[in-house]
Amino acid sequence: MQWSPDGKVIVFIQLSPESATDIWTLRLDDRKAEPFVRTPGQDYFGAISPDGQWMAYVSDVAGRPEAFVQAFPGPGEAHRVTRDGVQESEMWWRQDGRQLMAIGADLEILLIDLTLSPDFSASAPRSVGRLRFAPVNTRSMDATPDLQRMLAIVPEAGNSARSITVLKNWLQVVQQKAR
């Protein structure tokens, strides 16, 4: 799912017999994998804060997908930061760690203001826009580090034809255009 900002930890999802999916981390120095979030429900889309001290994730432990923030690498209390549901998609931290962006259950783009220190607190999510179409898949969106712009791959409106363009040797193409 993601690398830690220092490049020393990988966040991934693990299927387990005890629960549906859990968020795990893998430390690259000793190749040790450890569970980060384990609930009876679905836990997914772990995003580590820019300072490497917090992880935001989605869990349906409350009955529907909601956004949570927890101290990283833990242990720590899971702070629920949404109340009206979120899409089962990733979330984005602002580069200074003071805001989190999520996609609401109704495709609203939500911003949540955060205070991480000395005590954790989160504002109520506020809508800053709405996606017109659901994303193609859960990994088909990204936001700029300042959370001012978002890129999302969405189905083309009114076009029933399905096509995809595959670019081979993309790095060479980019390097040629840069010259």
matplotlib code that plots the C-alpha trace (Angstrom):
import matplotlib.pyplot as plt

x = [0.0, 2.7, 6.3, 7.0, 8.5, 11.9, 11.7, 12.3, 8.8, 6.3, 2.5, 0.5, -2.8, -2.9, -5.9, -6.3, -8.6, -9.5, -10.7, -11.2, -8.2, -5.7, -3.0, 0.5, 3.9, 7.3, 10.5, 13.1, 16.1, 15.2, 12.4, 10.0, 6.3, 4.0, 0.2, -0.6, -4.4, -6.3, -10.1, -12.8, -13.7, -12.0, -9.0, -7.2, -5.4, -2.9, -1.2, 1.7, 2.0, 4.8, 6.6, 6.3, 4.5, 0.9, -1.1, -4.5, -6.5, -10.0, -11.8, -15.4, -15.1, -17.8, -20.3, -19.3, -16.0, -14.7, -11.4, -9.1, -5.8, -3.4, 0.1, 2.7, 4.5, 2.2, 0.9, -1.8, -5.5, -7.4, -9.0, -12.1, -12.1, -15.2, -18.8, -20.8, -18.7, -15.9, -15.2, -13.1, -10.2, -6.9, -6.5, -3.9, -1.9, -1.0, 2.7, 2.8, 0.6, -2.0, -4.8, -6.1, -8.1, -10.6, -13.5, -16.8, -19.4, -21.3, -18.2, -17.6, -14.0, -13.4, -10.7, -10.1, -7.9, -5.6, -3.7, -1.2, 0.7, 0.7, -2.7, -4.5, -7.7, -9.5, -12.0, -15.3, -14.7, -15.7, -16.6, -14.4, -15.9, -17.5, -16.4, -18.9, -18.2, -16.9, -13.2, -12.3, -10.7, -9.4, -5.9, -6.8, -6.6, -3.9, -3.6, -0.8, 1.2, -0.6, -4.0, -5.0, -5.4, -6.6, -6.2, -8.7, -9.2, -13.0, -15.2, -15.8, -19.4, -21.7, -19.2, -20.0, -16.9, -14.1, -10.6, -7.2, -3.9, -0.8, 2.5, 5.5, 9.0, 7.3, 10.5, 12.3, 9.4, 9.5, 13.3, 13.0, 10.3, 12.4, 15.3]
y = [0.0, 2.5, 3.2, 5.2, 8.7, 7.5, 4.4, 1.9, 0.5, -0.9, -0.9, -3.7, -5.6, -9.2, -11.5, -13.5, -16.3, -14.5, -11.3, -10.1, -7.9, -6.3, -3.6, -4.9, -3.3, -4.7, -3.2, -3.5, -3.5, -6.9, -8.0, -8.3, -8.1, -7.0, -6.3, -2.7, -2.8, -6.0, -5.8, -8.3, -6.3, -4.9, -2.7, -1.1, 1.8, 2.7, 6.1, 7.1, 10.9, 12.9, 13.0, 9.2, 9.5, 8.7, 6.4, 7.1, 4.1, 3.0, 0.4, -0.9, -2.0, 0.7, -0.9, 0.9, 2.3, 5.2, 7.0, 6.5, 7.9, 6.1, 6.7, 5.0, 2.6, 2.2, 1.4, 4.0, 4.7, 4.6, 8.0, 7.9, 11.1, 10.6, 9.8, 9.6, 7.0, 7.1, 5.4, 2.3, 4.2, 5.6, 8.9, 11.7, 13.7, 17.3, 17.7, 19.4, 16.6, 19.1, 17.9, 14.7, 14.3, 11.4, 10.6, 10.5, 7.8, 10.1, 11.0, 14.3, 15.3, 15.8, 17.7, 17.1, 19.5, 17.7, 18.6, 15.8, 17.2, 17.5, 15.8, 14.4, 16.3, 16.4, 18.8, 17.6, 16.8, 19.6, 19.2, 21.0, 19.4, 16.3, 13.7, 13.4, 9.7, 7.0, 6.3, 3.4, 1.6, 2.3, 3.1, 5.4, 8.7, 10.9, 14.3, 17.0, 17.3, 20.6, 18.9, 21.7, 19.4, 15.8, 13.5, 10.7, 8.2, 8.1, 6.5, 8.7, 10.1, 8.9, 6.6, 2.9, 2.0, 0.7, 1.2, 1.5, 2.9, 1.0, 2.9, 0.6, 1.9, 4.9, 6.1, 6.4, 8.4, 10.8, 11.2, 11.9, 14.6, 16.2, 16.8]
z = [0.0, 0.9, 2.0, 5.2, 4.5, 5.6, 3.2, 6.1, 6.4, 4.0, 4.8, 3.4, 3.8, 5.0, 4.8, 8.0, 9.1, 12.3, 10.5, 6.9, 6.3, 8.6, 8.1, 8.6, 8.4, 7.2, 8.6, 5.9, 8.2, 9.8, 7.4, 10.3, 9.6, 12.3, 12.5, 12.9, 12.9, 13.6, 14.1, 13.3, 10.2, 7.1, 7.8, 4.8, 3.1, 5.7, 5.0, 7.2, 8.0, 6.5, 9.9, 10.2, 13.6, 12.7, 10.4, 8.8, 7.7, 6.8, 8.9, 9.0, 12.7, 13.4, 11.0, 7.9, 6.5, 8.6, 8.7, 11.8, 12.9, 15.2, 16.5, 14.4, 14.9, 17.9, 20.3, 20.6, 20.6, 17.3, 16.8, 14.6, 12.5, 10.4, 11.4, 8.1, 6.3, 3.7, 0.5, 0.7, -0.8, 0.3, 2.2, 1.8, 4.4, 3.8, 3.6, 7.1, 8.6, 9.7, 7.4, 6.1, 2.9, 2.4, 0.0, 1.8, 1.3, -1.0, -3.1, -1.2, -0.9, 2.8, 4.6, 8.3, 10.3, 12.8, 15.9, 16.6, 19.5, 22.5, 22.3, 19.3, 18.1, 14.8, 13.4, 11.9, 8.2, 5.9, 2.2, -0.3, -3.4, -4.9, -7.4, -10.2, -10.8, -8.5, -9.2, -11.5, -8.5, -5.1, -6.2, -9.1, -7.3, -5.8, -4.3, -4.4, -1.2, -0.3, -0.9, -3.3, -6.4, -6.9, -9.9, -10.3, -13.1, -13.6, -16.3, -19.3, -19.1, -21.8, -23.5, -23.4, -25.3, -23.1, -24.1, -22.5, -23.8, -22.7, -23.0, -23.2, -22.3, -20.6, -18.9, -22.3, -23.7, -20.7, -21.0, -24.7, -24.2, -21.4, -23.9]

ax = plt.figure().add_subplot(projection="3d")
ax.plot(x, y, z, "-o")
ax.set_aspect("equal")
plt.show()
